[in-house]
Amino acid sequence: MSELKKVLVEMRKTDANIVAMKSNDTLEEVGFKFDTTFSPVEMRMPPSRSEALSTAENQQQTVVVRGTIPEDKIKELESQPNVVKVYTDAKISLFSTPTTDCNPTTPHGNKADVARYLGVNHLWQDNIKGQGIVVAVCDGGITAEGRPVKPGETARRIPRVIGGFPEDWGTEASAGREHGNMCATDVLAMAPEAQLYDLRIFKGGIESTLSEALQAYEWVIQQHRQNGTPHVISNSWGIYQESWGEDYANDPNHIFTRKVVEAINEGIIVLFAAGNCGGNCTPNSRCGTDVGPGRSIWGANGHPLVITVGAVNIDEQIVGYSSQGPASLDPRKPDFCSITHFTGYYNSDNGTSAATPIAAGAVALLKQADGSLNQQQIKKLLNETAKDIDGQGWNATTGWGVIQPKKAYEKIASQAAVPV
């Protein structure tokens, strides 16, 4: 008997009504069993496109369902007339960090020191604190102020959380030892008056699957269409090894990667952590042999349109386990580094997991300063104003250098001819 595989199936739009009934005799005949707990996700971007679509093109195209099928039946399933492609529902994981000789448990300053190093305290003096900006934290959940937090969760509560996905958002943060609470705290450390969405894609542990992220991103896109929020999505997770999902790791047309691009095309700023499989110190054991340049940034985390964030500390020391480019989807990754290894939610908020929400909070400030800035403009602005700490220009370890939000803000102000 062939191994039963959990898969995502992209089907043509004409099958949507059948999909909604969670029944299709033809597919079941080849061994596919629908997962009736998964709400079908509409895809509006054809598989062959990864750039912005025209208004006419950017319409509902296909629908994705989840289910199981014997591995030796996948090709037969793909040959069905209403099936576009079958994808691995790849395992994903939070980028939590092990104890290594790179000392992730030893903080270099605290979150206030990070704010001063990045210069965001100067933006606060101009009343740029993230007002009116919503950042979605796509992670392991947040225990939010004012929400009915589930039994057994931490007593700590995160302020300024205004909504999220799924419906019981804000009620748990146990996945990854409150990793989501850490990320939320780090966003607010830079943008103290921003608001947050809790996108919980991990439940009760550090591992999940792409299908959970796919549904969360669809919720975000629909929310953005209703009221223009969130403005930013922070993602401190990914796959540690190519083998967790080779089709996702290397295919820019994978349904989740296309959904990320769809979010960017909607006008949402998307940041992903580079990962914790860099080769300059002992990496996370989950990296296996996928360590170092060209073997450590997979899938959407390294898509050309995404903002990919590496990590340094405030002493401008390179964090040796920060994943290195080239990424599987773009040779010029990471884009830049942000700050990690500081006292924030934990004694030491660490990994590219902490660096990414710090960058997302800084992006929230820039977005408040100029609401017209899109993904490419913010990426270009941060790249051009980054501090090159090793004198190499762009390189596969630090990208263009360490973000300097104060300089980026000054550039926005000078271009607008507004005094800073």
GUDRENTOR-948004 format. One record per residue (C-alpha): residue number from 1; residue in three letters; chain; z, y, x. Coordinates in steps of 0.2 Angstrom, whole numbers, plus 5000, padded with zeros to 4 digits. Layout:
N
NUM ALA A Z Y X
...
***
This chain:
420
1 MET A 5000 5000 5000
2 SER A 4995 5017 5007
3 GLU A 5008 5030 5010
4 LEU A 5011 5042 4995
5 LYS A 5007 5060 5000
6 LYS A 5013 5076 4992
7 VAL A 4997 5087 4991
8 LEU A 4991 5103 4983
9 VAL A 4974 5102 4974
10 GLU A 4963 5116 4972
11 MET A 4952 5114 4955
12 ARG A 4939 5125 4948
13 LYS A 4944 5137 4935
14 THR A 4935 5128 4921
15 ASP A 4949 5115 4922
16 ALA A 4963 5127 4919
17 ASN A 4966 5121 4901
18 ILE A 4967 5103 4906
19 VAL A 4978 5108 4921
20 ALA A 4990 5117 4909
21 MET A 4993 5101 4900
22 LYS A 4997 5092 4916
23 SER A 4985 5078 4911
24 ASN A 4968 5073 4918
25 ASP A 4963 5055 4915
26 THR A 4949 5056 4929
27 LEU A 4961 5062 4942
28 GLU A 4974 5049 4937
29 GLU A 4961 5035 4939
30 VAL A 4960 5039 4957
31 GLY A 4979 5038 4959
32 PHE A 4983 5057 4958
33 LYS A 4999 5060 4948
34 PHE A 5003 5078 4943
35 ASP A 5020 5086 4947
36 THR A 5024 5093 4930
37 THR A 5038 5104 4937
38 PHE A 5025 5115 4947
39 SER A 5017 5129 4938
40 PRO A 4998 5130 4942
41 VAL A 4994 5145 4954
42 GLU A 4978 5154 4951
43 MET A 4967 5158 4967
44 ARG A 4957 5174 4966
45 MET A 4949 5172 4983
46 PRO A 4935 5160 4987
47 PRO A 4938 5148 5001
48 SER A 4925 5155 5012
49 ARG A 4932 5173 5012
50 SER A 4947 5180 5022
51 GLU A 4943 5198 5021
52 ALA A 4945 5211 5007
53 LEU A 4935 5206 4992
54 SER A 4925 5218 4981
55 THR A 4932 5222 4963
56 ALA A 4919 5210 4955
57 GLU A 4923 5196 4968
58 ASN A 4942 5198 4966
59 GLN A 4944 5189 4950
60 GLN A 4952 5172 4946
61 GLN A 4942 5158 4955
62 THR A 4951 5142 4955
63 VAL A 4969 5135 4951
64 VAL A 4980 5125 4962
65 VAL A 4991 5111 4956
66 ARG A 5004 5099 4965
67 GLY A 5006 5081 4964
68 THR A 5006 5065 4974
69 ILE A 4992 5052 4979
70 PRO A 4991 5037 4990
71 GLU A 4984 5044 5007
72 ASP A 4969 5032 5007
73 LYS A 4964 5040 4990
74 ILE A 4963 5058 4996
75 LYS A 4944 5058 5000
76 GLU A 4941 5050 4983
77 LEU A 4951 5063 4975
78 GLU A 4941 5077 4984
79 SER A 4925 5069 4978
80 GLN A 4929 5073 4960
81 PRO A 4917 5086 4952
82 ASN A 4931 5098 4947
83 VAL A 4941 5097 4963
84 VAL A 4937 5110 4977
85 LYS A 4949 5103 4991
86 VAL A 4965 5093 4993
87 TYR A 4978 5101 5005
88 THR A 4993 5095 5013
89 ASP A 5009 5102 5005
90 ALA A 5015 5105 5023
91 LYS A 5033 5105 5027
92 ILE A 5039 5122 5032
93 SER A 5056 5128 5040
94 LEU A 5066 5143 5043
95 PHE A 5065 5150 5061
96 SER A 5084 5146 5064
97 THR A 5088 5146 5083
98 PRO A 5097 5132 5093
99 THR A 5110 5136 5107
100 THR A 5099 5137 5122
101 ASP A 5100 5144 5140
102 CYS A 5092 5160 5133
103 ASN A 5109 5164 5124
104 PRO A 5104 5167 5106
105 THR A 5123 5167 5102
106 THR A 5127 5181 5114
107 PRO A 5124 5198 5105
108 HIS A 5117 5213 5114
109 GLY A 5125 5227 5104
110 ASN A 5126 5228 5085
111 LYS A 5114 5234 5071
112 ALA A 5119 5252 5074
113 ASP A 5114 5250 5092
114 VAL A 5097 5243 5086
115 ALA A 5094 5258 5075
116 ARG A 5098 5270 5089
117 TYR A 5086 5260 5101
118 LEU A 5072 5261 5089
119 GLY A 5076 5279 5084
120 VAL A 5077 5276 5066
121 ASN A 5093 5286 5065
122 HIS A 5082 5301 5068
123 LEU A 5071 5297 5053
124 TRP A 5087 5296 5043
125 GLN A 5091 5314 5048
126 ASP A 5075 5318 5039
127 ASN A 5081 5309 5024
128 ILE A 5069 5294 5027
129 LYS A 5080 5280 5023
130 GLY A 5068 5269 5013
131 GLN A 5071 5277 4996
132 GLY A 5058 5271 4983
133 ILE A 5052 5257 4994
134 VAL A 5055 5238 4990
135 VAL A 5055 5225 5003
136 ALA A 5054 5206 4997
137 VAL A 5064 5194 5008
138 CYS A 5055 5178 5007
139 ASP A 5068 5166 5014
140 GLY A 5082 5155 5009
141 GLY A 5090 5166 4996
142 ILE A 5102 5180 4994
143 THR A 5119 5181 4987
144 ALA A 5117 5198 4978
145 GLU A 5129 5210 4971
146 GLY A 5130 5209 4952
147 ARG A 5123 5192 4951
148 PRO A 5131 5176 4945
149 VAL A 5133 5168 4962
150 LYS A 5133 5149 4961
151 PRO A 5149 5139 4965
152 GLY A 5151 5134 4984
153 GLU A 5142 5149 4990
154 THR A 5148 5162 5002
155 ALA A 5159 5176 4996
156 ARG A 5148 5189 5005
157 ARG A 5137 5199 4994
158 ILE A 5121 5209 4998
159 PRO A 5118 5226 4990
160 ARG A 5102 5234 4983
161 VAL A 5094 5218 4977
162 ILE A 5085 5222 4961
163 GLY A 5075 5206 4957
164 GLY A 5066 5191 4963
165 PHE A 5059 5173 4961
166 PRO A 5064 5161 4954
167 GLU A 5073 5166 4938
168 ASP A 5090 5163 4946
169 TRP A 5087 5174 4961
170 GLY A 5102 5182 4969
171 THR A 5113 5167 4966
172 GLU A 5113 5157 4982
173 ALA A 5110 5159 5001
174 SER A 5116 5142 5008
175 ALA A 5099 5137 5015
176 GLY A 5099 5139 5033
177 ARG A 5118 5145 5034
178 GLU A 5114 5161 5024
179 HIS A 5098 5164 5034
180 GLY A 5092 5174 5019
181 ASN A 5107 5185 5019
182 MET A 5105 5189 5037
183 CYS A 5087 5194 5035
184 ALA A 5092 5205 5020
185 THR A 5106 5213 5030
186 ASP A 5094 5217 5044
187 VAL A 5081 5225 5033
188 LEU A 5094 5237 5026
189 ALA A 5101 5240 5044
190 MET A 5085 5250 5047
191 ALA A 5081 5256 5029
192 PRO A 5098 5258 5021
193 GLU A 5091 5265 5005
194 ALA A 5077 5253 5002
195 GLN A 5078 5240 4988
196 LEU A 5076 5221 4990
197 TYR A 5068 5207 4981
198 ASP A 5075 5189 4984
199 LEU A 5060 5177 4985
200 ARG A 5070 5160 4987
201 ILE A 5058 5147 4994
202 PHE A 5071 5136 5002
203 LYS A 5084 5127 4992
204 GLY A 5099 5120 5000
205 GLY A 5092 5117 5017
206 ILE A 5081 5124 5031
207 GLU A 5066 5114 5026
208 SER A 5054 5116 5011
209 THR A 5035 5115 5007
210 LEU A 5021 5127 5006
211 SER A 5019 5125 4987
212 GLU A 5036 5134 4985
213 ALA A 5029 5149 4995
214 LEU A 5013 5149 4986
215 GLN A 5022 5151 4969
216 ALA A 5033 5165 4976
217 TYR A 5018 5174 4983
218 GLU A 5009 5173 4966
219 TRP A 5025 5181 4958
220 VAL A 5024 5195 4971
221 ILE A 5006 5198 4967
222 GLN A 5009 5199 4949
223 GLN A 5024 5210 4951
224 HIS A 5014 5222 4962
225 ARG A 5000 5223 4949
226 GLN A 5014 5228 4936
227 ASN A 5023 5242 4945
228 GLY A 5017 5243 4963
229 THR A 5032 5233 4971
230 PRO A 5036 5226 4983
231 HIS A 5028 5237 4996
232 VAL A 5033 5225 5011
233 ILE A 5036 5206 5012
234 SER A 5046 5199 5027
235 ASN A 5044 5181 5032
236 SER A 5055 5173 5045
237 TRP A 5049 5155 5043
238 GLY A 5034 5144 5046
239 ILE A 5029 5127 5053
240 TYR A 5036 5121 5070
241 GLN A 5022 5109 5074
242 GLU A 5004 5107 5071
243 SER A 5007 5089 5064
244 TRP A 5017 5096 5049
245 GLY A 5001 5101 5041
246 GLU A 4985 5102 5052
247 ASP A 4974 5108 5039
248 TYR A 4986 5123 5036
249 ALA A 4990 5126 5054
250 ASN A 4971 5128 5059
251 ASP A 4962 5133 5043
252 PRO A 4961 5151 5038
253 ASN A 4954 5145 5021
254 HIS A 4970 5135 5017
255 ILE A 4976 5140 5000
256 PHE A 4992 5148 5006
257 THR A 4984 5158 5019
258 ARG A 4971 5164 5007
259 LYS A 4986 5169 4995
260 VAL A 4994 5179 5009
261 VAL A 4977 5188 5012
262 GLU A 4976 5191 4993
263 ALA A 4994 5199 4994
264 ILE A 4988 5210 5008
265 ASN A 4972 5215 4998
266 GLU A 4983 5220 4984
267 GLY A 4991 5233 4995
268 ILE A 5007 5224 5001
269 ILE A 5012 5225 5019
270 VAL A 5015 5207 5026
271 LEU A 5025 5203 5041
272 PHE A 5028 5185 5048
273 ALA A 5039 5179 5063
274 ALA A 5029 5173 5077
275 GLY A 5041 5158 5078
276 ASN A 5054 5151 5091
277 CYS A 5043 5139 5101
278 GLY A 5040 5150 5116
279 GLY A 5039 5141 5133
280 ASN A 5050 5152 5144
281 CYS A 5066 5144 5139
282 THR A 5072 5128 5130
283 PRO A 5064 5129 5113
284 ASN A 5070 5123 5096
285 SER A 5070 5104 5096
286 ARG A 5059 5104 5080
287 CYS A 5045 5111 5091
288 GLY A 5042 5094 5098
289 THR A 5028 5096 5111
290 ASP A 5020 5111 5103
291 VAL A 5028 5124 5114
292 GLY A 5021 5139 5123
293 PRO A 5005 5148 5124
294 GLY A 4992 5142 5111
295 ARG A 5004 5129 5104
296 SER A 5017 5139 5095
297 ILE A 5010 5151 5082
298 TRP A 5002 5142 5067
299 GLY A 4994 5145 5050
300 ALA A 4997 5162 5041
301 ASN A 5010 5167 5054
302 GLY A 4995 5171 5066
303 HIS A 4982 5176 5054
304 PRO A 4972 5191 5060
305 LEU A 4977 5202 5045
306 VAL A 4995 5198 5046
307 ILE A 5008 5208 5056
308 THR A 5015 5195 5068
309 VAL A 5032 5199 5076
310 GLY A 5039 5192 5093
311 ALA A 5057 5196 5099
312 VAL A 5066 5205 5113
313 ASN A 5084 5212 5114
314 ILE A 5089 5230 5116
315 ASP A 5090 5228 5135
316 GLU A 5071 5225 5134
317 GLN A 5073 5207 5140
318 ILE A 5060 5195 5134
319 VAL A 5068 5182 5123
320 GLY A 5061 5166 5131
321 TYR A 5059 5155 5115
322 SER A 5049 5169 5106
323 SER A 5032 5160 5102
324 GLN A 5017 5165 5112
325 GLY A 4999 5167 5108
326 PRO A 4985 5164 5106
327 ALA A 4989 5159 5088
328 SER A 4978 5145 5080
329 LEU A 4970 5158 5069
330 ASP A 4969 5173 5081
331 PRO A 4969 5174 5100
332 ARG A 4977 5192 5100
333 LYS A 4995 5187 5094
334 PRO A 5009 5192 5093
335 ASP A 5005 5210 5088
336 PHE A 5021 5217 5095
337 CYS A 5040 5213 5097
338 SER A 5055 5219 5088
339 ILE A 5074 5217 5092
340 THR A 5084 5202 5090
341 HIS A 5101 5196 5098
342 PHE A 5113 5209 5090
343 THR A 5128 5208 5079
344 GLY A 5123 5211 5061
345 TYR A 5126 5198 5047
346 TYR A 5132 5185 5060
347 ASN A 5140 5188 5077
348 SER A 5123 5187 5084
349 ASP A 5108 5189 5072
350 ASN A 5094 5180 5083
351 GLY A 5077 5172 5084
352 THR A 5061 5180 5078
353 SER A 5070 5177 5061
354 ALA A 5080 5193 5065
355 ALA A 5067 5203 5074
356 THR A 5055 5202 5059
357 PRO A 5066 5210 5045
358 ILE A 5071 5223 5058
359 ALA A 5052 5227 5059
360 ALA A 5051 5226 5040
361 GLY A 5064 5239 5038
362 ALA A 5056 5250 5050
363 VAL A 5039 5248 5041
364 ALA A 5048 5253 5025
365 LEU A 5053 5269 5033
366 LEU A 5035 5272 5038
367 LYS A 5029 5268 5021
368 GLN A 5041 5281 5013
369 ALA A 5035 5294 5026
370 ASP A 5017 5290 5021
371 GLY A 5014 5280 5005
372 SER A 4995 5279 5008
373 LEU A 4997 5268 5024
374 ASN A 4990 5250 5022
375 GLN A 4992 5235 5032
376 GLN A 4979 5238 5045
377 GLN A 4985 5256 5047
378 ILE A 5003 5252 5050
379 LYS A 4999 5238 5062
380 LYS A 4988 5250 5072
381 LEU A 5001 5263 5071
382 LEU A 5015 5252 5078
383 ASN A 5003 5244 5091
384 GLU A 4998 5261 5098
385 THR A 5016 5268 5099
386 ALA A 5024 5252 5105
387 LYS A 5033 5252 5122
388 ASP A 5024 5241 5135
389 ILE A 5040 5234 5144
390 ASP A 5030 5223 5157
391 GLY A 5016 5234 5162
392 GLN A 5003 5222 5156
393 GLY A 4996 5230 5141
394 TRP A 4993 5218 5127
395 ASN A 4999 5200 5132
396 ALA A 5002 5184 5124
397 THR A 5021 5185 5125
398 THR A 5026 5203 5119
399 GLY A 5009 5208 5111
400 TRP A 5007 5227 5113
401 GLY A 5026 5229 5117
402 VAL A 5042 5234 5108
403 ILE A 5040 5244 5092
404 GLN A 5045 5262 5092
405 PRO A 5047 5268 5074
406 LYS A 5052 5285 5079
407 LYS A 5036 5288 5089
408 ALA A 5026 5281 5075
409 TYR A 5034 5293 5063
410 GLU A 5031 5307 5074
411 LYS A 5013 5302 5075
412 ILE A 5012 5302 5056
413 ALA A 5020 5319 5055
414 SER A 5008 5326 5068
415 GLN A 4993 5320 5059
416 ALA A 4999 5327 5043
417 ALA A 5003 5344 5052
418 VAL A 5021 5342 5045
419 PRO A 5035 5348 5057
420 VAL A 5047 5333 5062
***
